[in-house]
Amino acid sequence: MHSIVEQLDEARIGRVHRRSVWAAGLGIFLDGYDLSIIAIALLLLKPQWQLGPLQTGLLGGAALVGAFAGGLIGGPLADRYGRKAIYLLDMATFLVAALASGFAWDVASLVALRFVLGVGVGADYPLSATYLVEFLPRARRGRITVWVFALWMGGAAVSSAVGLALLPLGEHAWRFMLASGAIPALGILWLRKNLPESPRWYLRRGRVTEAVAVLGQLVPSLGETERRALIESEQRRRQTPRAAWRTLFARTYIRRTLFITLPWFLFDIMGYSFGIYAPLLLLGLGLHTRVQSVVGNTLLDVVAIIGTALLAETIEYVGRLRAQVIGFVGSVIGLLLIWVFALHGPPPLAVLAGGLLLWQVAVSYGPSNTCWVFPVELYPTELRASAHGLATAVSRLGALVAVFLLPLLQEVLGVAWLMLVFAVIGVLGAILSAWLGEETAQKPLPQEAVSISGDWQSPIRSEDLSSPPATLGRANK
């Protein structure tokens, strides 16, 4: 008889799977919405509150500082206390903070509320990714996970559309923009309320009966005799000690930890520069009005679906790693195209559109999605959420570099030279990915690690763990 983990890997998609996908996907949608809506709000806040570069950076970056803290806290809490409880808590944080942001009375109050919102965002990244992959069958894990994370760009696009629709309300329209995130948060909280705990987490806590009960929801055809046999089999199996958070930096995992953090850090310097300041950057590149810049920002978000669709439909054949490298390289070409023409003034609209289109499709095909997938596929259950939380936190540092430095760099260098800076960052991302990365396509999720004399340095030894690193871009089928 197959083990519980094998049953999970080979299960057919059912009602509980679909509900878990929507619960994760809509949470990611809200992450994109709440982080991106500030880009439109800043168009109104900057003249209304007479914001300088430092204050603009504080407002743009407050949620990212919160996300740094949320990633570091939320991942380990989910590994220790379970996915579901923290899953609900972080969404409640979204709801309260978004609603309160609409009532901010000055820069300091809005920065504080955006920080709290960011804590929820930072916790939701590892929670949604971990919860999702621990339910999905192996053969469809990559495709579904990519489509789910694509909802981040959906949230960003909707935030631009909502911001554009609310702009005619006048100088205080930003209040409605920021508070609007509370509406979807309420629905997502209800959706998550009735979800089961992760069966893989139950297994690692030795709660075999509960794990089998959840498995019964995922595989309704599983009979009572089979359930009892699974319980008896798992209870006889030796459980290794659980790993501590510091294990992420032990010899066994340090290469993987560098791989999940450094390329994502670099990507977010580029990604959040466009995500937060795209309307302002587009004005600097030749667009003439706020409406034009918001429309351009919205189109960029929509175009991301092209790269995401290509990745989702090819990820199990091309592999996650090759896609990430291709994405970084493609983004560099698009940015260099804009830079060359922008050196002599605003680039022609066709060049600007072509360069930005290539940039957006490339990053959506690669690091924008793959960086989110790798952390939960490279680590065992007791470290999965912690690893993704760490990667999220480090990536937010990259976002903070962008948010705080970009307004200053734009004043010193100009928009054209910023494109070259981003291109160099993309080259570094491609090199580090190719050097440090390993393929995870079509491999089982790691289930547990092995300790020797309290030092978590031995190779992973379990039939449920991924095989040794593959060569660049080769997916094991």
C-alpha positions in Angstrom: 0.0 0.0 0.0 1.2 3.5 -0.7 2.3 5.7 2.2 0.3 8.8 3.2 2.8 11.0 1.4 2.5 8.9 -1.7 -1.3 9.1 -1.5 -1.1 12.9 -1.3 1.3 13.0 -4.3 -0.9 10.9 -6.5 -4.4 12.1 -5.4 -6.9 13.4 -8.0 -7.9 17.0 -7.7 -11.1 17.3 -5.6 -13.2 19.7 -3.7 -10.7 20.3 -0.9 -7.9 20.8 -3.3 -9.9 23.4 -5.2 -10.9 25.2 -2.0 -7.2 25.3 -0.9 -6.2 26.7 -4.3 -8.8 29.5 -4.1 -7.8 30.2 -0.4 -4.2 30.6 -1.4 -4.8 32.3 -4.7 -7.1 35.0 -3.4 -4.7 35.7 -0.5 -1.9 36.2 -3.1 -4.3 38.4 -5.1 -4.8 40.5 -2.0 -1.1 40.7 -1.4 -0.7 42.2 -4.9 -3.6 44.5 -4.5 -2.6 46.0 -1.1 1.1 46.4 -2.0 0.3 48.0 -5.4 -2.6 50.3 -4.5 -0.1 52.7 -2.8 1.4 53.4 -6.3 -1.9 55.1 -7.3 -2.5 56.6 -3.9 0.9 58.3 -4.0 -0.1 60.3 -7.1 -2.6 62.1 -4.9 -0.7 62.0 -1.6 2.5 63.4 -3.0 1.1 66.9 -3.9 -1.6 66.9 -1.1 0.9 66.2 1.7 3.8 67.8 -0.1 5.9 64.6 0.2 9.7 64.8 -0.4 11.7 61.8 -1.6 12.3 60.5 2.0 8.6 60.6 2.9 7.6 59.1 -0.4 10.1 56.3 0.3 8.7 55.8 3.8 5.1 55.4 2.5 6.1 53.2 -0.4 8.3 51.0 1.8 6.4 50.8 5.1 4.4 47.7 4.0 7.7 46.1 2.8 9.3 46.6 6.2 6.3 44.9 7.7 6.5 42.1 5.1 10.1 41.6 6.2 9.0 41.1 9.8 6.0 39.0 8.8 8.0 36.6 6.7 10.5 36.0 9.5 7.7 35.6 12.1 5.0 33.9 10.1 7.0 31.0 8.6 8.4 29.7 11.9 5.1 30.1 13.6 3.4 28.0 10.9 6.0 25.3 11.2 5.6 25.2 14.9 1.8 25.7 15.5 0.3 24.6 12.2 -0.5 26.3 8.9 -4.2 27.0 9.5 -4.2 29.1 12.7 -1.6 31.5 11.3 -3.4 31.4 7.9 -6.4 33.0 9.6 -4.5 35.4 11.8 -2.6 37.0 8.9 -5.8 37.6 6.9 -7.4 39.2 9.9 -4.4 41.5 10.0 -5.0 42.4 6.4 -8.6 43.3 7.1 -8.1 45.6 10.1 -5.0 47.4 8.7 -6.5 48.0 5.3 -9.6 49.5 6.7 -7.8 51.7 9.2 -5.4 53.0 6.5 -8.3 54.9 5.0 -8.6 56.9 8.2 -4.9 57.9 8.4 -4.4 61.5 9.5 -0.8 62.2 8.7 2.4 60.5 7.2 3.4 58.9 10.5 0.0 57.2 11.0 -0.2 55.9 7.5 3.3 54.6 7.7 2.4 52.7 10.9 -0.7 51.2 9.4 1.0 50.2 6.2 3.6 48.5 8.3 1.0 46.4 10.1 -0.6 45.6 6.7 2.8 44.5 5.5 3.2 42.1 8.5 0.1 40.3 7.1 1.5 40.3 3.6 4.9 38.9 4.7 3.2 36.1 6.7 0.9 35.2 3.9 3.6 34.6 1.3 5.1 31.5 3.1 1.7 30.4 4.4 -0.1 30.4 1.1 2.8 28.7 -0.7 3.4 26.1 2.0 -0.3 25.3 2.5 -0.9 25.0 -1.2 2.0 22.7 -2.2 1.4 20.4 0.8 -2.0 19.5 -0.6 -1.4 19.4 -4.4 -0.5 16.2 -6.2 3.0 16.1 -7.6 2.1 16.0 -11.3 0.1 19.2 -11.2 1.9 21.1 -8.4 4.1 23.3 -10.7 1.3 24.4 -13.1 -1.2 25.2 -10.4 1.3 26.9 -8.2 2.3 29.2 -11.0 -1.3 30.1 -11.9 -2.0 30.8 -8.2 0.9 33.2 -7.8 -0.1 34.9 -11.1 -3.0 36.2 -9.1 -0.5 38.6 -7.4 -0.3 40.4 -10.8 -4.1 40.1 -11.0 -4.4 42.0 -7.7 -1.9 44.6 -8.9 -3.9 45.1 -12.1 -7.2 45.4 -10.3 -5.6 47.9 -7.9 -4.6 50.1 -10.8 -8.1 49.8 -12.3 -9.8 50.6 -8.9 -7.4 53.5 -8.5 -8.2 54.8 -11.9 -11.9 54.5 -11.2 -11.6 56.3 -7.9 -9.4 59.2 -9.1 -12.3 61.4 -10.1 -13.5 61.4 -6.4 -11.0 64.1 -5.7 -8.0 64.6 -3.5 -9.2 62.3 -0.8 -9.8 59.4 -3.2 -6.7 57.7 -1.8 -8.6 56.9 1.4 -11.1 54.8 -0.5 -8.2 53.2 -2.4 -6.3 52.0 0.7 -9.4 51.0 2.6 -10.9 49.0 -0.3 -8.6 46.0 0.5 -10.7 45.2 3.5 -13.6 44.0 1.3 -11.8 41.0 -0.3 -10.0 40.2 3.0 -13.3 39.6 4.7 -14.3 37.1 2.0 -11.0 35.3 2.1 -11.2 35.0 5.8 -14.5 33.2 5.5 -13.1 30.9 2.7 -10.1 29.9 4.9 -12.2 29.3 8.0 -13.3 25.7 7.1 -10.1 24.5 5.5 -8.4 21.5 7.2 -4.8 21.5 8.6 -2.0 20.3 6.4 -1.7 16.5 6.6 2.0 16.7 6.1 2.3 18.9 9.1 0.2 16.5 11.1 2.6 13.7 10.1 5.7 15.6 11.2 4.0 16.2 14.6 3.3 12.5 15.0 -0.5 13.1 14.7 -1.1 10.2 12.2 -4.8 9.7 12.9 -5.5 13.4 12.1 -3.3 13.2 9.0 -5.3 10.2 7.7 -8.6 11.9 8.4 -7.5 14.8 6.2 -6.3 12.4 3.6 -9.8 10.9 3.6 -11.2 14.3 2.6 -8.7 14.5 -0.3 -9.1 10.8 -1.4 -12.8 10.0 -0.7 -12.4 6.5 -2.2 -10.0 5.5 0.6 -11.8 2.8 2.7 -11.8 2.3 6.4 -9.5 -0.7 6.2 -7.0 1.2 4.1 -7.1 4.1 6.6 -6.4 1.8 9.6 -3.5 0.2 7.7 -2.0 3.6 6.9 -2.3 4.6 10.5 -0.5 1.5 11.7 2.2 1.8 9.1 3.0 5.4 9.9 3.0 4.8 13.6 5.6 2.1 13.2 7.8 4.3 11.1 10.7 6.0 13.0 10.3 9.8 13.1 13.5 11.8 13.0 13.8 14.8 15.4 12.4 18.1 14.1 14.9 20.6 12.8 15.4 24.0 14.2 15.3 27.3 12.2 19.1 27.5 12.2 19.2 24.3 10.2 18.5 26.5 7.1 22.2 27.7 7.5 23.7 24.3 8.1 26.0 22.7 5.6 23.3 20.5 4.1 21.0 23.5 3.2 23.2 26.6 2.9 23.5 26.4 -0.9 19.8 26.0 -1.2 19.2 28.9 1.3 21.5 31.2 -0.8 19.6 30.1 -3.9 16.2 30.9 -2.6 17.2 34.3 -1.1 19.8 36.0 -3.4 18.0 35.9 -6.8 14.7 36.8 -5.2 16.4 39.7 -3.4 17.8 41.0 -6.8 14.6 40.5 -8.6 12.6 42.5 -6.1 15.0 45.5 -6.5 13.8 45.5 -10.2 10.2 44.3 -9.6 9.2 46.7 -6.8 10.9 49.6 -8.5 8.3 49.1 -11.3 5.6 47.8 -9.0 5.5 50.8 -6.6 6.8 53.6 -8.9 5.7 52.6 -12.4 3.3 55.5 -12.8 6.1 58.0 -11.8 8.7 56.2 -14.0 6.4 56.2 -17.0 6.0 59.9 -16.6 9.8 60.3 -16.6 10.0 58.1 -19.7 7.8 60.4 -21.8 4.1 59.9 -20.9 2.4 63.2 -20.3 -0.5 62.8 -17.8 -1.3 60.9 -14.6 -4.1 59.1 -16.4 -1.7 57.9 -19.1 0.8 56.7 -16.5 -1.9 54.8 -14.6 -3.3 53.2 -17.8 0.3 52.2 -18.8 0.8 50.7 -15.3 -2.4 48.7 -15.7 -1.4 47.4 -19.1 1.9 46.3 -17.7 0.1 44.3 -15.0 -2.2 42.7 -17.6 0.7 41.8 -19.9 2.2 39.7 -17.1 -0.4 37.1 -17.9 1.4 36.3 -21.1 4.6 35.2 -19.4 2.8 33.5 -16.6 0.7 31.5 -19.1 3.8 30.4 -21.0 5.4 29.3 -17.7 2.4 27.5 -16.4 2.0 25.4 -19.5 5.7 24.5 -19.9 7.1 24.5 -16.3 7.0 20.7 -15.9 8.9 20.3 -19.2 11.3 23.2 -19.2 11.8 23.1 -15.5 11.7 25.8 -12.9 15.5 26.6 -13.0 15.8 27.1 -16.7 12.7 29.3 -16.7 14.2 31.5 -14.0 17.5 32.0 -15.9 15.6 32.7 -19.2 13.4 35.2 -17.4 16.3 37.2 -16.0 18.1 37.3 -19.3 15.0 38.4 -21.2 14.4 41.2 -18.7 17.9 42.5 -19.2 17.4 42.7 -23.0 14.2 44.7 -22.6 15.8 47.1 -20.1 18.9 47.7 -22.3 16.6 48.5 -25.2 14.9 51.3 -23.3 18.3 52.5 -21.9 19.9 52.9 -25.3 17.1 55.1 -26.7 16.4 57.0 -23.4 20.0 58.3 -23.4 19.0 60.9 -26.0 15.6 61.9 -24.5 12.3 60.2 -24.0 12.3 57.0 -26.1 9.8 56.6 -29.0 6.6 55.1 -27.7 7.1 51.9 -29.8 10.5 51.3 -28.2 9.2 52.1 -24.7 6.3 49.7 -25.2 8.4 47.0 -26.7 11.1 47.2 -24.0 8.6 47.2 -21.2 6.6 44.4 -22.8 9.7 42.2 -23.1 10.7 43.0 -19.5 7.3 42.1 -18.1 6.8 38.9 -20.1 10.3 37.8 -19.3 10.1 38.3 -15.5 6.6 36.7 -15.4 8.0 33.7 -17.2 10.9 33.5 -14.8 11.8 35.0 -11.4 8.5 36.8 -10.7 6.9 33.3 -10.3 9.7 30.8 -9.9 11.3 32.6 -6.9 8.0 32.0 -5.1 7.9 28.3 -6.0 11.5 27.1 -5.1 11.5 27.6 -1.3 8.6 25.2 -0.6 9.9 22.5 -3.0 13.5 22.4 -1.7 12.9 21.9 2.1 11.4 19.3 4.3 8.0 19.8 6.1 9.4 21.1 9.4 11.4 23.8 7.6 9.2 24.6 4.6 7.3 27.6 5.9 10.4 28.9 7.7 12.5 28.7 4.5 9.8 30.5 2.5 9.5 33.1 5.3 13.2 33.7 5.2 13.2 34.0 1.4 10.3 36.4 1.6 12.0 38.5 4.3 15.2 38.8 2.3 13.3 39.6 -0.9 11.6 42.5 1.0 15.0 43.9 1.8 15.5 44.1 -2.0 12.2 45.8 -2.3 13.1 48.2 0.4 16.4 49.1 -1.4 14.2 49.9 -4.5 11.6 51.9 -2.6 13.9 54.0 -0.5 16.7 54.6 -3.1 14.8 54.8 -6.3 13.4 58.4 -5.8 16.9 59.5 -4.8 18.7 57.7 -7.7 16.1 59.0 -10.2 17.0 62.6 -9.1 20.7 61.9 -9.4 21.0 59.6 -12.4 17.8 60.2 -14.3 15.4 57.5 -15.5 17.6 56.4 -18.4 20.5 55.3 -16.3 18.2 53.6 -13.9 17.3 51.2 -16.7 21.0 50.3 -17.0 21.2 49.7 -13.2 18.3 47.4 -13.4 19.8 45.5 -16.3 23.0 44.9 -14.3 20.9 43.5 -11.5 19.2 41.2 -13.9 22.6 39.8 -15.1 23.6 39.1 -11.5 20.3 37.3 -10.9 20.8 35.1 -13.9 24.4 34.2 -12.9 23.4 33.4 -9.3 20.5 31.3 -10.4 22.5 29.2 -12.8 25.3 28.7 -10.3 23.4 28.0 -7.1 20.1 26.5 -8.4 18.8 22.9 -8.6 15.8 21.6 -10.4 12.6 20.5 -8.4 10.2 19.7 -11.3 8.4 16.3 -10.9 10.2 15.5 -7.7 8.4 14.6 -4.4 8.3 17.2 -1.7 11.0 16.7 1.0 9.3 15.3 4.1 11.9 15.1 6.8 15.6 15.7 7.6 18.1 13.6 9.5 20.2 14.8 12.5 23.6 13.4 13.5 24.8 14.3 17.0 22.5 17.4 17.0 24.2 18.9 14.0 21.8 19.1 11.1 24.4 18.6 8.4 23.8 15.1 7.0 22.2 14.5 3.6 18.5 14.1 3.5 17.6 10.4 3.8 14.0 9.5 3.1 12.2 8.0 0.2 10.0 11.1 0.2 12.8 13.6 -0.4 13.9 15.0 -3.7 16.8 13.4 -5.6 20.2 15.0 -5.9 20.5 18.3 -7.8 19.8 18.0 -11.5 21.8 19.9 -14.1 20.6 23.3 -15.1 17.1 23.3 -16.6 16.7 19.5 -16.8 13.4 18.4 -15.2 13.3 14.8 -14.0 10.1 13.2 -15.4 
